[in-house]
Amino acid sequence: MAGTEHLSAFAGSGSPAAAPAALRGRGAATNVEHRFTDASRQPLDDGWHATGAAPAPVTSVKPETCRAAIARNDSPDISFTQAVNPYRGCEHGCAYCYARPTHAYLGYSPGLDFETRLVAKANIVDALRAELARPSYRPSVITLGSATDAYQPIERQWRLSRGILDLMLATRHPVAIITKNALVERDLDLLQELARQQLVAVYFSVTTLDAAMARTLEPRASAPWRRLQAMRRLADAGVPVGVSAAPVIPFINDEYLERILEAARDAGAQRAFYTVLRLPWEVREVFERWLVTHFPERAERVLHRIEDMRGGRRNDPRFGTRMTGTGIWADLIAQRFQLAVRRLGLNVERHALDVRAFTPPSRAPRQGPAPATEEGVPRQLGLFDGPGAQSPDNGAIRPAWGR
């Protein structure tokens, strides 16, 4: 084993007594200092601290006026070039979320703050409309929720994602969605019409089929069975659906890879991709604390296997390898995925979304979101042909991003 890093102090012994106490309904157990912090704080018991368990922190949402809606990407590891994220932070609380470090730019911690101190881009629909109306704009598929989940629980009240879908339909602009929340069912009326015009594909992120595991790994996301149920409902309505088995975490959820793909295929998924766990910046500390809190007996084993797939480090940021890892264990996961995809008949057809029908907002009727219940233009583009999926052209594995 080529491991060169060590567990931080809290994880050194693998002892449950050394682990931070888990918070009900939260992924991170504490806040962690971020790379922009210029002061360090240590807790001190001065005798005034109340006894008993502290209440779980509540979620707060701060509105923000954004100047731009579209984030553009030129990473060779990611198959899309445009994304829209209506929220900063994510209440799902996934311990492994690669977007956690973005909260540091707000002066917040990537730990508990990321899942409790959220920001809603209140004007994002109008900002997006203005960008689409620019004469220089050239349409390409917009991915909704590439960093934080566009259908996290606060979407029930803010309805920003629904407003974006309504704009996509009005302008006939293609959109891809990736989510781990069954709330996406609420917008089935818009999704069904977008699908009829070949303008949408929805991917569900499923990391495990074990409810207890999901409850600690991603505590406020929909239960795995609900995601599959929502996938089936969308597929039955004619909406193209796929599955993201990401991230694969050794000795935690890797045993579920084939079963996730099979369950998703049975629920109507046509395409699939995967990624291997990444631990950029502060995600490393958040994940390590989660690991030693919930799985102290296997913490060192998990981290050593991650090092095996990351060239002896906990994280490998290099393009081309950061999504899938390297070495024998990474190759084994890739082979398992390929065999399962071939056996299940996934990734045979493409989710080709149409960019030719785009109508700029200046020529499209402007309207508010429809009511809902809880219940040189390029050619057509194939969505998520690359993210760990087999390309129909050459059958090779191409890496991509994952939640």
FIDRENTOR-152696 format. One record per residue (C-alpha): residue number from 1; residue in one letter; x, y, z. Coordinates in steps of 0.05 Angstrom, whole numbers, plus 5000, padded with zeros to 4 digits. Layout:
BEGIN
 ketor gufi    u    v    w
   NUM    A    X    Y    Z
...
***
This chain:
BEGIN
 ketor gufi    u    v    w
     1    M 5000 5000 5000
     2    A 5027 5068 4980
     3    G 4992 5108 5035
     4    T 5029 5171 5056
     5    E 4976 5208 5096
     6    H 4952 5197 5166
     7    L 4885 5200 5200
     8    S 4875 5266 5235
     9    A 4876 5266 5311
    10    F 4802 5251 5320
    11    A 4807 5191 5275
    12    G 4874 5164 5298
    13    S 4850 5110 5344
    14    G 4786 5091 5309
    15    S 4754 5094 5378
    16    P 4680 5111 5384
    17    A 4698 5152 5445
    18    A 4743 5196 5403
    19    A 4689 5209 5351
    20    P 4644 5270 5351
    21    A 4572 5255 5369
    22    A 4525 5247 5310
    23    L 4470 5299 5302
    24    R 4401 5273 5285
    25    G 4382 5290 5213
    26    R 4450 5320 5197
    27    G 4509 5293 5158
    28    A 4565 5334 5188
    29    A 4574 5327 5263
    30    T 4609 5395 5272
    31    N 4633 5455 5234
    32    V 4703 5451 5206
    33    E 4752 5508 5195
    34    H 4760 5526 5122
    35    R 4820 5549 5081
    36    F 4801 5623 5086
    37    T 4795 5622 5162
    38    D 4843 5671 5196
    39    A 4825 5652 5268
    40    S 4820 5586 5304
    41    R 4770 5572 5359
    42    Q 4771 5516 5411
    43    P 4711 5499 5455
    44    L 4720 5512 5529
    45    D 4675 5486 5585
    46    D 4668 5545 5634
    47    G 4615 5512 5676
    48    W 4557 5548 5643
    49    H 4546 5498 5587
    50    A 4478 5465 5592
    51    T 4479 5391 5606
    52    G 4446 5341 5560
    53    A 4447 5334 5484
    54    A 4446 5399 5445
    55    P 4387 5408 5399
    56    A 4399 5395 5326
    57    P 4414 5460 5288
    58    V 4356 5488 5248
    59    T 4359 5507 5176
    60    S 4361 5581 5157
    61    V 4354 5609 5086
    62    K 4380 5676 5065
    63    P 4357 5706 4998
    64    E 4409 5731 4950
    65    T 4406 5773 4887
    66    C 4451 5740 4836
    67    R 4483 5776 4778
    68    A 4490 5715 4734
    69    A 4453 5649 4732
    70    I 4494 5605 4685
    71    A 4560 5575 4709
    72    R 4604 5551 4652
    73    N 4651 5492 4655
    74    D 4711 5473 4613
    75    S 4734 5412 4652
    76    P 4749 5352 4608
    77    D 4721 5308 4664
    78    I 4650 5335 4658
    79    S 4604 5324 4598
    80    F 4565 5389 4603
    81    T 4587 5461 4593
    82    Q 4530 5500 4626
    83    A 4498 5493 4695
    84    V 4448 5531 4738
    85    N 4446 5523 4814
    86    P 4389 5560 4847
    87    Y 4415 5547 4918
    88    R 4481 5553 4956
    89    G 4490 5499 5007
    90    C 4447 5436 5010
    91    E 4402 5411 5066
    92    H 4411 5339 5044
    93    G 4474 5338 5086
    94    C 4513 5287 5046
    95    A 4578 5274 5082
    96    Y 4616 5265 5017
    97    C 4589 5325 4978
    98    Y 4644 5355 4935
    99    A 4607 5423 4935
   100    R 4619 5434 5010
   101    P 4682 5476 4999
   102    T 4643 5528 4960
   103    H 4611 5551 5025
   104    A 4679 5576 5047
   105    Y 4673 5632 4996
   106    L 4614 5658 5036
   107    G 4654 5657 5101
   108    Y 4614 5596 5124
   109    S 4640 5529 5145
   110    P 4636 5471 5095
   111    G 4613 5429 5155
   112    L 4546 5441 5189
   113    D 4539 5511 5158
   114    F 4536 5480 5089
   115    E 4473 5442 5107
   116    T 4441 5491 5155
   117    R 4458 5561 5129
   118    L 4430 5561 5059
   119    V 4426 5616 5007
   120    A 4369 5621 4956
   121    K 4383 5660 4892
   122    A 4316 5693 4894
   123    N 4320 5727 4825
   124    I 4353 5669 4788
   125    V 4295 5659 4739
   126    D 4299 5732 4716
   127    A 4375 5729 4714
   128    L 4372 5667 4671
   129    R 4320 5698 4625
   130    A 4365 5758 4614
   131    E 4424 5713 4596
   132    L 4384 5672 4547
   133    A 4360 5736 4514
   134    R 4429 5761 4497
   135    P 4443 5763 4422
   136    S 4509 5727 4434
   137    Y 4478 5669 4471
   138    R 4486 5601 4437
   139    P 4444 5545 4466
   140    S 4473 5482 4496
   141    V 4443 5436 4549
   142    I 4437 5468 4618
   143    T 4447 5421 4677
   144    L 4402 5439 4735
   145    G 4433 5423 4802
   146    S 4505 5407 4784
   147    A 4534 5430 4851
   148    T 4478 5430 4902
   149    D 4412 5394 4893
   150    A 4360 5438 4858
   151    Y 4305 5396 4891
   152    Q 4330 5398 4963
   153    P 4275 5408 5015
   154    I 4273 5484 5013
   155    E 4251 5480 4940
   156    R 4182 5465 4967
   157    Q 4175 5536 4990
   158    W 4221 5574 4942
   159    R 4201 5539 4877
   160    L 4261 5567 4840
   161    S 4274 5502 4803
   162    R 4202 5500 4779
   163    G 4210 5571 4754
   164    I 4272 5551 4715
   165    L 4236 5491 4684
   166    D 4179 5537 4664
   167    L 4229 5583 4630
   168    M 4262 5524 4595
   169    L 4195 5503 4568
   170    A 4176 5573 4545
   171    T 4242 5581 4508
   172    R 4247 5508 4486
   173    H 4315 5502 4518
   174    P 4344 5433 4535
   175    V 4357 5418 4608
   176    A 4385 5359 4647
   177    I 4370 5348 4720
   178    I 4407 5307 4772
   179    T 4375 5299 4840
   180    K 4366 5253 4899
   181    N 4299 5280 4920
   182    A 4231 5253 4899
   183    L 4205 5325 4901
   184    V 4221 5327 4827
   185    E 4155 5289 4818
   186    R 4119 5354 4834
   187    D 4140 5383 4768
   188    L 4117 5324 4726
   189    D 4071 5368 4685
   190    L 4129 5410 4660
   191    L 4176 5351 4654
   192    Q 4127 5312 4612
   193    E 4118 5369 4563
   194    L 4193 5381 4560
   195    A 4203 5307 4546
   196    R 4151 5308 4491
   197    Q 4194 5361 4457
   198    Q 4259 5323 4470
   199    L 4284 5376 4519
   200    V 4296 5340 4585
   201    A 4330 5281 4618
   202    V 4328 5267 4693
   203    Y 4382 5229 4731
   204    F 4372 5204 4801
   205    S 4432 5197 4847
   206    V 4428 5131 4886
   207    T 4486 5114 4931
   208    T 4457 5054 4968
   209    L 4393 5013 4974
   210    D 4401 5007 5050
   211    A 4356 5057 5086
   212    A 4397 5058 5149
   213    M 4460 5072 5110
   214    A 4426 5128 5071
   215    R 4399 5158 5136
   216    T 4470 5172 5160
   217    L 4505 5183 5093
   218    E 4454 5232 5063
   219    P 4404 5245 5120
   220    R 4355 5293 5088
   221    A 4352 5264 5018
   222    S 4294 5221 4998
   223    A 4299 5148 5019
   224    P 4328 5103 4965
   225    W 4261 5068 4952
   226    R 4228 5136 4942
   227    R 4279 5157 4890
   228    L 4267 5093 4852
   229    Q 4192 5103 4858
   230    A 4199 5174 4830
   231    M 4243 5147 4775
   232    R 4189 5097 4755
   233    R 4135 5150 4756
   234    L 4174 5196 4710
   235    A 4193 5139 4664
   236    D 4120 5117 4659
   237    A 4102 5189 4640
   238    G 4152 5187 4582
   239    V 4209 5226 4616
   240    P 4278 5197 4600
   241    V 4311 5177 4666
   242    G 4379 5151 4686
   243    V 4418 5134 4749
   244    S 4481 5162 4780
   245    A 4514 5109 4825
   246    A 4559 5161 4857
   247    P 4602 5164 4894
   248    V 4627 5094 4903
   249    I 4659 5090 4973
   250    P 4702 5029 4987
   251    F 4677 4985 5044
   252    I 4617 5031 5054
   253    N 4571 5026 4993
   254    D 4612 4993 4939
   255    E 4576 4927 4950
   256    Y 4511 4959 4924
   257    L 4537 4980 4856
   258    E 4506 4923 4815
   259    R 4442 4923 4856
   260    I 4433 4998 4846
   261    L 4440 4991 4771
   262    E 4391 4933 4769
   263    A 4339 4968 4813
   264    A 4346 5031 4770
   265    R 4338 4991 4706
   266    D 4275 4959 4734
   267    A 4249 5029 4751
   268    G 4258 5052 4679
   269    A 4329 5079 4676
   270    Q 4361 5076 4608
   271    R 4429 5104 4624
   272    A 4478 5100 4682
   273    F 4543 5129 4706
   274    Y 4586 5127 4769
   275    T 4644 5163 4802
   276    V 4691 5144 4858
   277    L 4692 5185 4923
   278    R 4731 5250 4919
   279    L 4755 5288 4981
   280    P 4775 5358 4957
   281    W 4793 5412 5007
   282    E 4750 5411 5070
   283    V 4708 5351 5046
   284    R 4764 5307 5071
   285    E 4756 5329 5144
   286    V 4680 5327 5141
   287    F 4680 5257 5112
   288    E 4733 5232 5160
   289    R 4693 5256 5219
   290    W 4630 5224 5191
   291    L 4668 5159 5180
   292    V 4697 5154 5250
   293    T 4630 5173 5280
   294    H 4589 5121 5243
   295    F 4639 5067 5223
   296    P 4698 5072 5273
   297    E 4716 4999 5264
   298    R 4730 5006 5190
   299    A 4753 5079 5185
   300    E 4826 5065 5173
   301    R 4811 5010 5124
   302    V 4766 5056 5082
   303    L 4817 5112 5081
   304    H 4874 5066 5063
   305    R 4834 5039 5004
   306    I 4819 5110 4982
   307    E 4895 5123 4983
   308    D 4905 5061 4940
   309    M 4859 5091 4887
   310    R 4889 5161 4893
   311    G 4963 5149 4884
   312    G 4977 5147 4959
   313    R 4936 5209 4975
   314    R 4866 5221 5001
   315    N 4850 5263 4940
   316    D 4876 5267 4869
   317    P 4853 5330 4832
   318    R 4883 5312 4765
   319    F 4837 5314 4705
   320    G 4826 5246 4675
   321    T 4832 5208 4740
   322    R 4797 5249 4794
   323    M 4729 5219 4779
   324    T 4747 5146 4773
   325    G 4813 5136 4809
   326    T 4872 5095 4788
   327    G 4903 5028 4804
   328    I 4877 4957 4812
   329    W 4818 4974 4857
   330    A 4794 5030 4812
   331    D 4800 4984 4752
   332    L 4759 4931 4788
   333    I 4702 4980 4800
   334    A 4704 5001 4727
   335    Q 4701 4928 4705
   336    R 4643 4914 4752
   337    F 4605 4974 4725
   338    Q 4618 4955 4652
   339    L 4596 4883 4662
   340    A 4532 4904 4699
   341    V 4514 4956 4647
   342    R 4524 4906 4591
   343    R 4483 4852 4627
   344    L 4426 4900 4643
   345    G 4423 4932 4574
   346    L 4437 5002 4599
   347    N 4472 5058 4559
   348    V 4448 5030 4493
   349    E 4405 5088 4473
   350    R 4425 5161 4481
   351    H 4384 5216 4515
   352    A 4391 5263 4456
   353    L 4365 5332 4474
   354    D 4346 5382 4420
   355    V 4381 5450 4419
   356    R 4354 5470 4351
   357    A 4285 5491 4375
   358    F 4311 5545 4423
   359    T 4271 5609 4421
   360    P 4302 5669 4457
   361    P 4259 5699 4513
   362    S 4249 5763 4473
   363    R 4208 5722 4424
   364    A 4179 5673 4474
   365    P 4116 5687 4515
   366    R 4134 5707 4586
   367    Q 4093 5673 4639
   368    G 4098 5654 4712
   369    P 4107 5583 4735
   370    A 4046 5540 4726
   371    P 4011 5516 4789
   372    A 4034 5450 4816
   373    T 4014 5400 4868
   374    E 4061 5360 4912
   375    E 4043 5300 4878
   376    G 4509 5566 4288
   377    V 4467 5521 4330
   378    P 4497 5454 4346
   379    R 4464 5389 4327
   380    Q 4426 5347 4378
   381    L 4467 5332 4439
   382    G 4470 5267 4479
   383    L 4468 5278 4554
   384    F 4512 5240 4601
   385    D 4542 5195 4548
   386    G 4608 5204 4584
   387    P 4598 5203 4659
   388    G 4625 5134 4674
   389    A 4580 5109 4619
   390    Q 4594 5067 4558
   391    S 4594 5109 4496
   392    P 4556 5078 4438
   393    D 4613 5101 4393
   394    N 4671 5064 4424
   395    G 4647 5029 4488
   396    A 4700 5065 4529
   397    I 4691 5091 4599
   398    R 4691 5167 4602
   399    P 4694 5200 4670
   400    A 4646 5252 4696
   401    W 4621 5285 4759
   402    G 4580 5256 4814
   403    R 4541 5278 4877
***
